[in-house]
Amino acid sequence: MAKSEIENWLRRIRLGEDSSLELKRVVWRGEHKIAGSHADSLADELAAFANAHGGDLILGVDDASKQVLGIPETELETLEKWLSEIGQTRIDPPLDFKTRHIELPDAEGVPRPVIVVRIPRSVMVHCSPNGYFKRVGDAKRKMKPDVLARLFQQRSQSRLIRFEEQAVAGAALSDANPLLLKKFIQAHEGEPELQLRRLHLVADDDGRPRLSVAGVLLATNKPTDWLPAAYIQAVAYTGTSNDPDQQIGAKDFDGPLDYQIWQAYGFVYLHMKIPARKVLGRVDYPQYSLRAVFEALVNAVAHRDYSIGNNRIRLHLFSDRLELYTPGALPNSMSLESMRLVSMPRNELIASLFAKYYRVRETGLGREYLMDRRGSGVDVILDESERLSGLRPVYRNLDDLELGLTIFAANLEGR
């Protein structure tokens, strides 16, 4: 192992445990017998990393003194088997991880073997002996029910929970607007309620038919009566900062989802600058690609985490940029790098209904329906916006709480 790598490990150990590093000493009781750490406690630590962002566990280092104690070479195989058994039998579903044997100098400079366990961020949610844990800072934390439910939904674990298909307590079928339901009901395909059940817009709640989350979002006049944060908050400013004195327009859009999209789209069109020049005819120079704005709004509404009850979609228009904040981390183990390559909607039901039943009102937006199941929306946002402004839009994953998108305005000086 290179000297620089050894120094890097020693530096991490010296700085102490954090959200991606755990240190554990191993205590032996006779030959091939491990007295500590306790297997259940270690299983909790491993699962906590997997349920968060992953990390490294170093066995053979004291977490209090940060001293390298090492592991006897004759016991490395014993410890490996013990780790494997923990990952396969004490964690559900079983957790796979990689181990690596390295040597680090102790306080006297003598090389001591340690085992580095590299735990990846899992696409599953793992239960360990004492419950469901997630790594937060330098410790594991037991997840509260609402946090656990969101994590299951985000990672789409074997359809254990699909939030958009769940029945909404108190949302009767009669609460839906018949005109909004009409598009989903086909002649000669059975009773209307049965058709709505097939589409998962209606679900059972203790034997009673209720609108599902998707049913409320798509077929009621005011989804916020049941899901208070299911709206778009739009604000426009004359300057470049969030200054109330520079606010020139503000509106909350809280109707059915397609209404929210079109109203927010109209808000951007109303408040952005569109100078024009007459050459052989009128030529408009808009600040933003309306096609990119449309794609961004559709993605925000279709992919937001509706299980988060205290945050709404926020649309902010400044003189030099548009910012869009969508509640919820990237779904299904996606990363910012994979967004252009993979189409994995968090709300698969809403996305599929958008792609089948909701036609686009305007021409020039590059599609017939609200959703394009080919997954080209991110490409359109990035390419169209950069072509107009010369600056690449920026996506940011904000503390696993929301996804931020910044689209830069075109420089209109001289036009």
C-alpha positions, 0 to 999 in steps of 0.5 A: 500500500502506498505511503500516501494511502496509509497517511490518508487512513491515519488522517481519517482516523485522527479526525475521528468518526463521522457520517462515513467512518466508524472505528471499532476495536475487537476484543478476543477471548481465547483462540478464535473467539470474539468477545466484542464488539457484539454481533447485534450492535455491529449489524446495526452499524452496518445496516445504518451505513447501507440505509444512509450513504454508505461508509467505511468501518475499520476493525482494529482501531479504538474509537475513543483513543483513535489508537491502532490496536490491530488484529492478530494475523492468525485471527483475520480469517475468523473475523472475516467469517464472523463478518460474513455471518453477520451480513447474511444472517443478522441483517434483513435483507442480507447485506453485501459489503467488501472487506480489505486487509491493510496494515497501519502503524500503531503508536510505536510505528509497528505495522498492525493488520486491520480490516476495512469494511466498505459498505455501499449505499444500498438500493434496499432498506435493511432491518438489523437486530434492534430495528431500522437504523440510519447513519446520521453524523457520527452515530446510528439513529433509529428511524421514526416511522415517517422517515422509514416510510419515506425511505422505503418509498424512495428506494422502491423496495419490492413494492412494499410501499408505493405511496401514490397508490395508498388510500387517503383517509376521508377522501371519498370517491364523491370528492373527485370532480367527475369532469377530471375523472372522465378522461380515465373512464372508457366506454364498454370497459366495465363499471367506472369504479372498477376502471378507477381501481385498475388504474389505482386511482381508487383503493380500499380503506378498511373495506371502503372505497377511497381515492388514492394519493394519485386520485386526490392529486389528479382528480380533485379540485383542491388536493391540498385539502388532504395533502397540504404541501401538494402545491407549487409556490411561485415567486418572481423578483426584479433582482438576483436575491430573495428580497421581499422588497424586490418581489413583483409577483407571487402565486400558489398553484394548488389545483390538480397536478396538470393545472399546477404545471400549466399555471406555473408555466404561465407564471414563468412566461408572464414574468420572464423578459422577451425582447424582440427585434424586427429584421424580416419579421419579428424575432423574439429572444426569451430569457428561457427555453419554454420547452426546458421550463415545461420539462422541468415543471413536469418532472418536478410534479411527477417526481416529487416525494408526496410523502413529505408533508411539510414542503412544497415545490418552490419556483423562484424567478430572478433577473438572472436565473430560475430556481426550482426546488422539488421535495425529496431526494433522487429516487431508486438509488439514482445519482445526479450522474445517472439522471440523463441515462436512466428514467426511474420515476419515483411516482410510476403511476402518475408518470404513466397516467401523464404519458397516456391521458394528458395531452399537451395543450401547446405546440412547440413543446416537443411532445404529445403528452405531458410525460415522455416515457423515453426519459429525454426530459433532463437532456432537453432541460440541459441542452435547450437551456445551455443553447440559449444562455451559454450556461449549463443548468445545475442540479443539486441534491440538497441533504437528501431532502430536495432536488434543486435545479438552477436554469440560467437566463440568457443575456439579453443586453443589446437585443 
